[in-house]
């Protein structure tokens, strides 16, 4: 009997897969027909519980993006983000010529930007519209690659966390090396025109995409770099970072709600550039002339950010998630990147009459011998709370909260592609503004639900986070108050925006989180 059931299951699944593969468009939940096969009505359950939890701190070294911020989020409140970074020699043991003299030192942070019209740019990965300062401090804290361990094992990579500003502060000089501002994001919508000297007489005119430029003190870098030519401090980067230990880059708002902006410090234009004059020995064109001839030339030397970088976060968030209602669920779900908030989704949470840990509803679905054709979780943005453009997040990501892994649907999504903005839109549907309904996400979890129902897999809790890159499932260390998770998606750490969704206990019934199933009964 059991064998016949499995054969029927395979037959139905084969037929369904055939129809699926012949249609380039994905079936939407609630469709009445797949080709000519009539499907039963939707099965909709509200037997689920959702609530939010706080991420206390996150590993913030080895990130791709780093944020500078002093920003008042419309929903969550104020947060600050600064960067503690090493500088590395672009060329160790470099030749600076004879009697090099430094002219200027410029720290450059290029924005993520797109040219929307000729000579007009829009900035990406920014929030806010107030004015701000950028301040740069010298750090004397040695950032290590290897953790020495409690007993000197030296066998683990050193991890740094977002809440360690108090650890580093005693070794950061109190007086800023330099500052620039007040700046306004509106000032960075056009190209920057620069004049740059090179060689002996050549002058270049550069037209560059928007960027922040901070002039650093000449005397400090004259003594730390050019005057050290040939010394042990510049022989290797290992020696240099022990000698010149780094910079602390800070944003401070001047007025308004402030600003938050993300930067890629591994961009080739992100660096500290030294512009200097020097004497270079010229080739001897006359064999009879034995005198050495020198020529004054302009050169550049770059210090890059290839070393250790730590994002440091401070916040005064307004949302208290310390005691969520885990029995009935919460009215709202709070999602915020960085050391922010994630949400928990518990499915099939109804009555469990026999106390075996499986709800009556889930047991009934298992007993009915069904094949789930389509399963969707729907989340609506609470636009009464998250009513600002700053709190509209294009993508969110779902994962198994028990082991912090993405779901089977993630790997089986036919829409996976190279561009994160349009990738995996079947499983992790982007934010859509649905007429007469509002903004919502639809997350397809068909394979996961089939595992739970047909394969009797554990009905695990699911987690929900914001992300700016659904293609990245790389994780970093994290800590929460209840230690429920120990790792978090790196893309959620780097993306500091947040939003608010209607929860399972929302006072607006039609906006509550729902699980919708389309299934076929085999018997």
C-alpha positions in Angstrom: 0.0 0.0 0.0 2.8 2.4 0.9 4.6 1.5 -2.3 1.5 2.4 -4.3 1.3 5.8 -2.5 4.9 6.6 -3.4 4.3 5.7 -7.0 1.3 8.0 -7.2 3.3 10.7 -5.6 6.1 10.4 -8.2 3.5 10.3 -11.0 1.7 13.4 -9.9 5.0 15.2 -9.3 6.3 14.2 -12.7 3.1 15.6 -14.4 3.3 18.8 -12.4 7.0 19.3 -13.3 6.3 18.8 -17.0 3.7 21.5 -17.0 5.9 23.8 -14.9 8.9 23.4 -17.3 6.8 24.2 -20.3 5.8 27.6 -18.9 8.2 30.4 -18.6 6.0 32.4 -16.2 5.8 31.3 -12.6 2.3 30.3 -11.3 0.9 32.9 -8.9 -0.8 31.6 -5.8 -4.5 31.7 -6.4 -4.4 30.9 -10.1 -7.4 28.8 -11.2 -5.6 26.8 -13.9 -2.2 25.4 -14.9 -2.7 24.9 -18.6 -6.0 22.9 -18.5 -5.7 21.3 -15.1 -8.2 22.7 -12.5 -6.7 23.2 -9.1 -8.5 23.1 -5.8 -9.0 26.4 -4.0 -6.3 28.0 -1.9 -5.6 26.6 1.6 -4.8 29.6 3.9 -3.6 29.3 7.4 -3.1 31.9 10.1 -1.9 29.4 12.5 1.5 31.0 12.8 3.3 33.3 15.2 5.7 36.1 14.4 7.8 38.4 16.6 11.0 40.3 16.5 14.4 40.1 18.4 17.4 42.3 18.8 20.9 41.6 17.5 23.2 42.9 20.2 26.4 43.0 18.2 27.9 41.7 15.0 31.3 40.8 13.7 32.3 43.9 11.7 35.7 43.2 10.3 36.0 41.3 6.9 33.0 43.2 5.5 32.7 44.4 1.9 30.9 47.7 2.8 31.4 50.0 5.7 29.0 52.8 6.7 29.6 56.3 8.0 26.5 57.6 9.8 25.1 60.0 12.3 21.5 59.5 11.4 18.0 59.7 12.9 16.0 56.9 11.4 12.3 57.8 11.2 11.3 54.5 12.9 14.2 53.2 14.9 15.9 56.3 16.2 19.5 57.6 16.2 22.5 55.5 15.2 26.1 56.3 14.5 28.6 54.3 12.5 32.3 55.0 12.2 35.3 53.2 10.6 38.5 52.1 12.3 41.0 51.2 9.5 44.6 50.3 8.9 46.5 51.9 6.0 48.7 49.8 3.8 51.6 50.7 1.5 50.6 50.3 -2.1 54.3 49.6 -2.8 56.5 48.5 0.3 60.0 49.8 0.4 59.2 52.4 -2.3 61.7 54.8 -3.9 60.6 58.4 -3.3 63.7 59.9 -5.0 66.1 62.5 -3.6 64.9 65.1 -1.1 61.2 64.3 -1.5 58.9 67.1 -0.3 55.2 66.5 0.4 52.8 68.9 -1.1 49.4 67.5 0.0 47.7 64.4 1.4 44.1 63.6 0.4 41.8 60.9 1.9 39.2 59.9 -0.7 35.9 58.1 -0.1 34.0 57.5 -3.4 30.2 57.3 -3.2 28.2 54.6 -4.8 26.8 56.6 -7.7 25.1 56.4 -11.1 25.1 58.9 -13.9 21.4 59.4 -14.7 22.0 62.2 -17.1 25.1 63.8 -18.6 27.1 65.2 -15.8 24.3 64.5 -13.3 24.6 61.7 -10.7 22.3 60.0 -8.2 23.8 58.6 -5.0 23.1 55.0 -3.9 23.4 53.5 -0.4 22.7 56.8 1.3 20.0 58.0 3.7 19.1 61.4 5.1 19.3 65.0 3.8 21.0 67.0 6.5 24.4 68.5 6.6 27.4 66.6 8.1 31.1 66.8 8.9 33.7 64.1 8.3 36.4 64.0 10.9 39.6 61.9 10.9 41.5 60.8 14.0 44.8 59.0 14.3 44.6 55.6 16.0 47.3 54.0 18.0 45.5 50.7 18.5 47.2 47.7 16.9 44.6 45.7 14.9 45.7 42.0 14.7 45.0 39.3 12.1 45.5 36.5 14.6 43.8 36.0 18.0 46.6 35.2 20.5 44.0 33.1 22.5 43.8 32.8 26.3 46.8 30.4 26.5 48.8 31.8 23.5 47.5 29.3 21.0 47.5 31.8 18.1 45.3 29.4 16.0 42.2 31.6 15.4 41.6 34.6 13.3 41.0 37.8 15.3 37.4 38.9 15.3 36.3 42.5 15.9 32.7 43.5 16.8 30.5 46.4 16.2 30.2 47.4 19.9 33.9 47.7 20.7 34.3 51.5 20.4 35.0 51.7 24.2 37.9 49.2 23.7 39.5 51.3 21.0 38.7 54.8 22.3 41.6 55.0 24.8 44.0 54.4 21.9 42.4 56.9 19.5 43.8 60.5 19.7 41.2 63.0 21.0 42.1 65.8 18.6 41.1 65.3 15.0 43.8 65.3 12.4 41.5 66.9 9.9 37.8 67.6 9.2 35.7 68.7 6.3 32.2 70.2 6.3 29.5 71.0 6.7 28.7 69.0 3.6 25.4 68.3 2.0 24.5 65.3 -0.2 23.1 67.7 -2.7 26.7 68.9 -3.3 27.7 65.5 -4.6 25.3 65.2 -7.6 27.9 66.4 -10.2 31.4 65.4 -11.3 34.4 66.8 -9.4 37.0 68.6 -11.5 40.6 68.3 -10.2 43.9 69.5 -11.4 46.7 67.0 -10.9 50.5 67.4 -11.6 52.5 64.4 -12.8 56.0 64.0 -14.1 58.1 67.1 -14.6 55.7 69.5 -16.3 52.6 67.6 -17.1 49.3 68.8 -15.7 46.2 66.6 -15.9 42.6 67.7 -15.6 40.5 64.9 -14.0 36.7 64.6 -14.1 35.6 62.3 -11.3 32.4 60.7 -10.0 31.2 62.0 -6.6 33.4 61.5 -3.7 34.3 62.9 -0.3 37.9 64.3 -0.1 39.6 65.2 3.2 43.0 67.0 3.3 45.2 65.4 6.0 48.2 67.1 7.7 51.3 67.3 5.5 53.8 67.3 8.3 52.5 64.0 9.8 52.8 62.1 6.6 56.1 63.7 5.6 57.6 62.3 8.8 55.8 59.0 8.7 56.3 58.1 5.0 58.7 60.2 2.9 61.3 60.8 5.7 61.2 57.0 6.4 62.5 56.1 3.0 64.8 53.0 3.3 63.9 52.5 7.0 62.6 49.3 8.4 59.1 50.8 9.0 58.4 50.8 5.2 60.1 47.5 4.3 56.8 45.6 4.5 53.2 46.2 5.4 53.6 44.0 8.5 56.2 46.5 9.7 54.2 49.6 8.6 50.9 48.8 10.3 52.8 48.2 13.5 54.4 51.6 13.1 51.4 53.6 11.7 48.4 51.8 13.2 45.6 53.5 11.4 42.8 56.1 11.2 39.4 56.5 12.8 36.9 58.0 10.3 33.8 59.6 11.9 30.7 61.3 10.6 28.9 64.0 12.7 25.6 65.6 11.7 25.5 69.3 11.6 21.7 69.7 11.5 18.5 67.9 10.6 18.2 64.1 10.7 21.8 63.6 9.6 23.1 61.2 7.0 24.1 57.5 6.6 26.3 56.5 3.6 28.0 53.2 2.7 31.4 53.0 1.1 33.5 50.3 -0.5 36.9 50.9 0.9 38.4 48.3 -1.5 37.4 50.5 -4.5 40.6 51.5 -6.4 39.7 55.2 -5.8 39.3 54.8 -2.0 42.7 55.6 -0.6 45.0 58.2 1.0 47.1 59.8 -1.7 50.4 61.6 -1.1 51.3 64.3 -3.7 55.0 65.2 -3.5 57.9 66.8 -5.4 61.2 65.0 -5.7 64.5 65.0 -7.5 65.0 62.2 -10.0 68.3 61.3 -11.7 68.0 61.8 -15.4 69.5 59.4 -18.0 72.9 60.6 -19.2 72.6 61.3 -23.0 76.2 62.5 -23.3 78.9 59.9 -22.6 81.5 62.6 -22.1 79.4 64.3 -19.4 80.2 62.6 -16.1 78.0 64.9 -13.9 74.8 63.6 -12.5 71.7 65.6 -13.5 68.6 65.7 -11.5 65.2 67.0 -12.5 62.4 68.1 -10.2 59.3 66.0 -10.8 55.8 65.5 -9.3 54.9 62.0 -8.0 52.1 60.3 -6.1 52.1 57.6 -3.6 49.0 55.7 -2.4 48.1 54.2 1.0 45.2 51.9 0.5 42.6 50.3 2.8 43.5 46.7 2.1 44.2 45.9 5.7 41.9 45.4 8.6 38.8 47.6 8.8 36.3 47.6 11.7 32.8 49.1 11.6 31.8 50.5 14.9 28.1 51.1 15.7 26.4 53.1 18.4 22.6 53.4 18.7 19.8 54.7 20.8 17.0 52.7 19.2 13.4 53.2 20.3 12.1 49.7 19.7 12.0 47.4 22.7 12.0 43.7 21.6 13.3 42.3 24.9 10.0 40.6 25.8 8.2 39.5 22.6 4.8 37.7 22.8 5.9 34.3 21.6 2.5 32.7 22.2 0.2 35.0 20.2 2.8 36.9 18.1 3.3 40.7 17.8 1.4 43.4 16.0 4.6 44.5 14.1 7.7 42.9 12.8 10.9 45.0 13.0 13.7 44.4 10.5 16.9 46.4 10.6 20.4 45.7 9.3 23.7 46.1 11.2 23.3 45.3 14.8 19.6 45.8 14.5 16.6 43.5 14.5 15.5 40.2 12.9 12.1 38.4 13.0 11.0 34.9 13.9 8.3 33.0 12.0 6.8 29.9 13.6 4.5 27.9 11.2 1.6 25.6 12.0 1.4 26.7 15.6 -2.3 25.7 16.3 -3.6 23.2 18.8 -1.6 20.1 19.6 -4.2 17.7 21.0 -1.9 14.7 21.7 1.0 16.8 22.8 3.5 15.2 20.4 5.0 18.5 19.3 3.1 18.5 16.0 0.0 20.7 15.7 -3.3 19.1 14.7 -3.3 21.1 11.5 0.1 20.0 10.4 -0.7 16.4 11.3 -3.9 16.6 9.3 -2.0 17.8 6.2 0.5 15.0 6.6 -2.3 12.4 7.0 -4.1 13.6 3.8 -1.1 12.6 1.6 -0.8 15.8 -0.3 1.7 17.3 -2.8 2.1 21.1 -2.3 2.2 22.7 -5.7 2.8 26.2 -4.4 3.4 27.8 -0.9 3.8 31.4 -0.2 4.4 33.6 2.9 3.0 37.1 2.5 4.3 40.1 4.5 2.7 43.6 4.3 4.6 46.7 5.1 3.0 48.6 8.0 2.9 51.9 6.1 1.4 53.7 9.1 4.7 53.2 10.9 7.2 52.8 8.1 5.9 55.6 6.0 9.2 57.1 4.9 11.1 56.3 1.7 14.1 55.6 4.0 12.2 52.6 5.4 11.3 50.9 2.1 13.6 47.9 1.6 13.6 46.2 -1.7 14.7 42.7 -0.6 14.4 40.5 2.6 15.9 37.1 3.1 14.4 34.0 4.8 16.4 31.3 6.5 16.3 28.3 8.8 16.7 29.7 12.3 17.9 26.3 13.8 21.1 26.2 11.8 21.2 29.6 10.1 21.1 28.1 6.6 19.0 29.3 3.6 16.0 27.2 2.6 16.0 24.6 -0.2 13.9 27.0 -2.3 16.9 29.4 -2.3 19.0 26.8 -4.2 16.2 25.7 -6.5 15.1 29.1 -7.6 15.2 29.3 -11.5 15.5 33.0 -11.4 18.9 33.1 -9.7 21.2 35.4 -11.7 24.2 37.7 -11.4 22.3 40.9 -10.6 21.2 40.9 -6.9 18.3 43.3 -7.6 16.6 40.9 -10.0 17.9 37.5 -8.7 15.9 34.9 -6.9 12.6 36.8 -7.3 10.6 33.6 -7.2 11.7 32.5 -3.8 12.5 36.0 -2.3 10.0 38.2 -4.0 10.9 41.9 -4.0 8.8 44.7 -2.5 5.8 45.3 -4.7 3.2 48.0 -4.4 0.0 46.0 -5.1 -3.1 48.1 -6.1 -5.7 48.3 -3.4 -3.5 46.2 -1.0 -0.3 48.2 -0.4 3.3 47.3 -0.3 4.1 43.6 0.3 6.6 40.8 -0.1 5.7 37.3 -1.3 8.2 34.6 -0.4 7.7 31.3 -2.1 8.7 28.4 0.1 7.1 25.4 -1.8 10.1 23.1 -1.4 10.5 23.8 2.3 6.8 23.2 3.0 6.9 19.9 1.0 9.8 18.8 3.3 7.7 19.7 6.4 4.5 18.0 5.2 5.5 15.2 2.8 8.9 14.3 4.3 8.0 14.7 7.9 10.9 17.1 8.4 11.1 19.1 11.5 8.9 22.2 11.4 11.7 24.6 12.3 11.5 28.2 13.2 12.3 30.6 10.3 14.2 33.8 10.5 13.7 37.0 8.4 16.3 39.7 7.8 16.9 42.7 5.5 19.5 42.3 2.8 21.0 44.3 -0.1 22.3 41.2 -1.9 20.2 38.0 -2.0 23.0 36.3 -3.9 25.2 36.3 -0.8 24.6 33.8 1.9 28.1 34.4 3.5 27.7 34.8 7.3 29.6 36.4 10.1 29.5 36.0 13.9 26.7 37.7 15.9 25.4 37.7 19.4 21.8 38.1 20.6 20.4 38.4 24.1 19.0 34.8 24.1 21.8 33.3 22.0 19.2 32.0 19.6 21.5 32.8 16.6 25.3 32.9 16.6 25.8 33.9 13.0 24.1 36.5 10.7 24.2 37.2 7.0 27.0 39.5 6.1 24.8 41.4 3.7 22.4 42.2 6.6 25.3 43.6 8.6 26.5 45.8 5.8 22.9 47.1 5.0 21.8 49.3 7.9 18.4 50.3 6.7 15.2 49.0 8.4 11.5 48.5 7.8 8.3 47.4 9.7 5.9 44.7 8.6 2.5 43.7 9.9 2.9 40.7 12.2 0.7 37.7 12.9 -1.2 39.7 15.6 -1.7 42.8 13.5 -5.0 44.8 14.3 -5.5 44.8 10.5 -6.6 41.2 9.8 -6.1 41.4 6.0 -2.5 42.5 6.5 -1.5 39.8 8.9 1.2 37.4 7.9 -0.3 34.4 6.1 0.8 31.1 4.7 -1.1 30.2 1.5 -0.9 26.7 0.0 -2.0 25.3 -3.3 -1.8 21.5 -3.1 -3.0 18.3 -4.8 -4.4 15.4 -2.7 -2.9 12.2 -4.1 -5.6 9.9 -2.8 
